[in-house]
Structure formats: C-alpha cells, structure tokens
Amino acid sequence: MHLELEGEANDYVGKGLSGAEITIRPFRRAAYADIPHQHLIIGNTVLYGATGGKLFAAGQAGDRFAVRNSGAVAVIEGAGNHCCEYMTSGIVVVLGRAGRNFGAGMSNGIAYVLDEAGTFQSRLNPDMVELMELDGRDVELLHRLVREHEERTASPRARTILVQWESFLPRFRKVAPKGSEAYLAATREAYLVSERSEVEPALARRSA
C-alpha cells in the first residue's frame, strides 16, 4: 500500500507501521512549499513501534520520532527531541537539525543526520550510541535514500543536497550503537538488496 498525503499530519503517523509506504509533502501552494525543511509537517511520536515499511516527509518531525522503531526506513528534514529513542532496528535519515537526547537507549539500527552547524554531538545521548565515520556503503545507502526522498516528495531540500552532494556529504553524521558493526553491515545490505530487487524487474520490463 502507498499512502500519499499533501498537507500536514498530526501525532502518531505510522504508529506500528509494519509495511507499505507513507509519503507526506506540503500543499503545492503552501507559503513554505519552497522551504519545507524549516517547518513542521508531522507531529510527535511518529513511527512509534514500527516494524517495517517506509516513511518520507518533506518537512520536520516533532518530538520522539521513530521511538521503538524496529525495522522501518524513514527520511525527514528535521526532528525534535528524543529522536530514535529505544530504536532496535531500521534506518533513519534526518536532513536537518535534530534535537537533544538523540539515540537514547538505541540498541540497533542506523541514523544519518545532516549537521550543518557542527553542533549535533552535543545533542547526542552517548550512553549506548556513538558517532562513526561513513564508509563507502554508507555513502551509497545515504545517496539512494536522499534520491528516493526527492523522487517521492519533490523535496527542494533533497534536490539541493543531491545537486551539491560533495559539499553536503562531509556534514553528515552516522549514529550507531557501540560495537554493532556486523549488524549495521547486515542492515545496510538488506536495504540495498531490496532496492535492487525492485529496480531490476522494472528495467527488464522496459527493455522487453
């Protein structure tokens, strides 16, 4: 199932999401349509307890985004406090500022945060997670997700990042649980393999 919303959403979007895809973008004539990353588009506690599926939101999320996420993939353009709290799996990309207490109790999964101001580390909860360097597979995964976000939402923010990729890439921070390298590799590969399995049949149909 693909659910597309043009406008704004309140709290608990995608609570318990176990598959499918949710896309949220501003009204085309909204005053902030050209700068959605500077405005809230979804409320608090979005993706609470999600186990699968995808969410793309062209705008910021409120507090407690992806709390207890255990398998969903999400791209947003900013987050309030307590993002990725108690997360146990999945992938979260934040194309903007994230609030305090990021990653509290996060035992697995991966998050990529765009840290333009260079202040994100001060808002990270370091009890269970740490900042890691992006390797080649991280870069591939991140680029695909930003590109998919732009394709799904027509996000000006994502488009700018893709056009200026070499400038933005060094500003991304990778957040992951301490000592979880093997699990993180499996999480990345699972996503990349699933994307190939969707793309290759489509290419075959086009060439037939």
N, C-alpha and C positions, 0 to 999 in steps of 0.2 A: 504494500500500500504506500502511496505517496500523498502526503498531506501538504498542501501549499497554502500559506496564509499571507495575504497582502494587508499589512496593518500592524497593530501591536497586540501582544498577548500578555496575560497576567501571570500569576504564580502557577507552579506545578505543571508547566508544559512538559509533556513526555514522561510523566511520573510512571515508573515501572515499564518504560518502553522496552519491548522485547524483540523488535524487528521493525521493518518499514523505514520510512524516511520522512522527516519533518523539515520543511523549508519556510522560513519567515523573513519577509523583507518589508520595507516601508511602502506606504501608498506612493504610487508614482508621482503624485502631485504634492506630496508632503513637503513642508518647508525645509525639512532636514534631509531630503532624499539624496542630496549630493554628499552629505557628511554623516551618514547613519552611525559611524563608529563613535561619534561624540554624544550619542543619545541612547537611552534605554529603549529596547524593543521587546524584551521579555522580562518577566518579574523574578521573584525569588524561588529558590528550591526547584529549579528546572532540572529535569533528568534525574530526579530523586529515585534511587534504586533501580535505574535502568540496567538491563542485562544484554541489550543488543540494539541494532538499528543505528540510524544517523540523524543528526540534527545540524542544520545550517541556519544561522541567524545573522542577518546583516544589521548589526547593532550590538549594543551592550546587554549583558545579562545582569540581574540583581545579585543579591547575596546567596550563598550556598549553592552555587551552580555545580551540578554533577556530584552531589553528595551521595555516597554509597553507589556510585556508578561501578558496574561490574562487567562492562562489555560494550557500551555504546561509543560511537565515534562522533565528535562534535567540533564545530568551528564557530566561534563567536568573536566579537570585535571589542571586547572589554568585559570585565567581571567585577562584581562587588567582593565583599569579604567572604572568607571560608570556602573559596573555590576548591573543588576536588577533595573535600573533606571525606575521610574514610573510603576513598576510592580503592577498589580492589582489582580493576582491570579496565581496558578501554583506552581511548586516545582523545585528548582534549587539546585544541589549539585556540589560543587567545591572541587575537590580532590587535592588541591594545593593552591598556593598563589593567592589572589585576590587583585587587585589594589585599588587605592584611590576612594573615593566618592561612596562607595558601598551602595546600597539601597536608594539613593537619591529619594525622592518622592514616595517611595514604600508604597502603601496603603493596600495591602493584599498579600497573598501568603507566602511561607516559603523558606528560603535558609539555607543550611548547608554548612559550609566552614571549610576545614581542615587547622588549624592554627598551623603548626609545630613550627614556630618561636615565637609564642606568641605575635605577633605584629598586629594582624588583627584589634583589636579595634581602633587603631589609624587611620585606613583607612576607617572606617565605618562612614557614614553620619548619625548622631544621631537625626536629626530633626524629623523623623517620625518612625524610627525603633529602636530596642534595641536588645541586646544580651540576650538570655534566656537559662535556663538550659534545657537539653534534658531529657524528661521523657521516660517511657518505650515504649510508642507508637512511639515516635520519633526514638528511637533506632531500633525498628522493621522496620520502614519505611526506615531509612537510610541503614540498612543492606541489605534490599531487593533491593534497588536501586543500591548499590555498586555491589551486586552479579549479578544483571541484566546487569549492565555495563560490568562486566567481561565476562559474557556469550555472549554478543553481539559483543564486540570489542576485546576479548582476551587480555585485558589491563594488562600489567605487574604491573602497579601501583595499580589497583584494586585488583589483585591477592595478592600482598604483604599486602595490608590493610586487606583483609579477613583473611589471614593466621595469621596476628598479630593483630587481631581485638581488643583484650583487651588493647593493648598498644596504638593503634591509637584512639580509641573511646573518651578518655578524651580530645583529641586535637581538636575535632570537636566543632564548634560554631554554634548555631542556631540563625538566624536573622529573626525577625518577626516584623510587625507593633505594635506599642504600643496599649495595650488594645484590642487585637484581638484574645484572647484565644479561644472563642467559634467558630469563623470562622476557625481558624487553625485546631481545632479538626475535623471539618467537612471536610476540605481539605485532611487531612491525612486519614480519614476513607474512603473517596471516592476513593482514590488511592488503599488502602489496599483491599477494597471490590472488586474493578475492577480486581485486580490481582487474587483474589480467584476465581472469576467467569471465568477467563481464564484458571487457573490451574486445577480446579476440573473436568471440562468436559474432559480434556486431560487425567487425571488419570483414569477416568471412562472408556475411550476408551481403555486404556492399560490393564485394568483388565477384559475387556469384552472378 
